[in-house]
Amino acid sequence: MARIPPPADLYRPGAYCAEDSVAYLMKRVLASFIQQAELQLEPHDLTHAQWMPLFKLRQAKRMAVAEMARELQMDAGATTRLLDRLEKKGLCKRVRSTEDRRVVMLELTPEGEAAAALVPGVLTDVLNAHLSGFSKTEWQALMSYLRRMLENGEALRQGAMATAD
């Protein structure tokens, strides 16, 4: 089990300001990133909700519907509606697993593959634009800090899971 580090003492309830919160700033950066990516993918008739599963499916080649729902952090109903739209557009198809007929797999169609192929270039452009003025060293430090925050969060989650047992 991951070691839970002692909490930092950087924020205080009496002096808390949302605009200075790391979480608030990360959420704002993510929202800006998504908005810019959507603007670039809009001419290709793709929204964030649509390009994200196509991108994930392109990386995995084939994925179970349940796994896609977990990856997108969506409930089963929302995932079904999203996949219905993507299928209607001819971008993906559902195929029964040959190993387990209860499992439904997702595959990109040739049109979906072409649409998903656009995404890495757009993401690269948007990320680079958001990192304008950063040196490679600053970028690497930022990546290290974010990974450390994720590790801390995972350690907290594991600790909470162990406490619940």
N, C-alpha and C positions, 0 to 999 in steps of 0.2 A: 504494500500500500504506500502511496506517495506521502511524504512528510508534509504536514501542514505548517507552513512558516508562520511566525508570529505576525500579527497584523501591523501594518505601517501606522504611524501616528501623524498622518498628513492632513486629514480633514477633521473638523470639529463641528458638532451640531450647531452651536451658537454662531459660527462664522460661515456656515455652509452656503455656498452660492452655486446654483445649477450651472451658470455659464462658465465656472471654473472647474466643473466636474469632468474628470477624464471620460466617464461613461457618456455624459452629455455631448462632449466634443467628438467622441468616436461615433456616436449616433448621427451627429450632424455631418461629419465627413462621409459616413456611409450613405446617408441620404443624398448628398451632393454627388457622390460617385454613381449611385444608381440613376439619378436624374440625368446625368451627362451620358451614361451608357444608353439609357432609353432614347435620348435625343438622337444619338448616332444610329441606333437600330430601328428607329421609327420608320425611316424610308423602306425598310425591309419588312414592315408590318409585324415587328416583334416587340412585345412589352417585357419588362423585367420578369414578370411571372412566367413568361413563355421562354425567354432565352436562357434563363437559369437551368431549367430541367433539360433543355436541349444540350447545353454545354456539359452538364453532368453526365448525360447519357452518351455523349460523344466520347468523353474520357473513359467511361466504363465499358462502352460498346453494347452492353446488354445489362439490364437491371430489372429487378422485381419491382412491381408497383409499390409494395410495402416499403422497400428500401428507398425508393424515390421519395415517398412521403416523409420518411425519417430524415433524409438528406435535406429536404426543403423545409423541414419542421412544420409540416402541414398535417391536418387531420385527414382521415380517409375520404370524407365527402368532398372537401376542397380539392384534394388531389384528383379525385375522379372527375370533377368538373373541369379542372385544368387540362387533364389528359383528353377529355372529350373535345375541348377546343383545339388542342394540338392535332388530334386525329382528324377532326373536321377540316383543318387546314392542310392535311396531308403530310404533316411533319414527323409523325411517329405512328407506330402501330402496336397493339397489344397482341401478344402471342402466348398461348398456353405453354407452360413448361412441359418438356417431354419427360422429365424426371418425376414431376409431381403435378398432376393436372389441376390441383387446387391453386397453384402459384401462377400468376399472370406476369409475364415478362414484357418489358418495353424494348423496342428497337426503333432506331431512326429509319425513316424512309430516305431515298436518295435526295428528296427535297429538304428533309430535315437535316441531313448531313451537310448539304450546301448552306443552309441557314446557320447551323451550329459552327461551321467553319469560319463564319464572319466574326464570331464572338471573341476569340482570343486577340485579334487585331484591335477591336474596339476596346476591350478591357485594358490592353497594353497602352493604347493612346490615352485613355481616361486616367489610368494610374499615373503615367508619366506626367500628365498635365497637373494632377493633384500634388505631385512631388516636385514640381517646378521650384528650382532654387536649392533643392537638397543636394548635398554632396553624396557620393557613394558611401562614405563613412557614416554620415548622418542617417541615410536610408538603412544601412546595416544595423545601426544602433536602434533605430525605431523598430525594425523587425525583431530584434532581440528583446526589446522591452515588451512588445506585444506578445511574443511567445512566452515570456516569463509570466505575464498576466494570465495567459491561458493556462499555463502549468499550475499557477496558484489557484485558479478557479477549478481546475480538475482535481487538485488535492483537496480543496474544500468540498467538492461534490463527493469524492470518494470517502472523505471523513463523515459527511452527512449520511451517506449510504451505510457506512459501517455502524454509525450510531443508531440508524433505524432498524438494523438487524437484531 
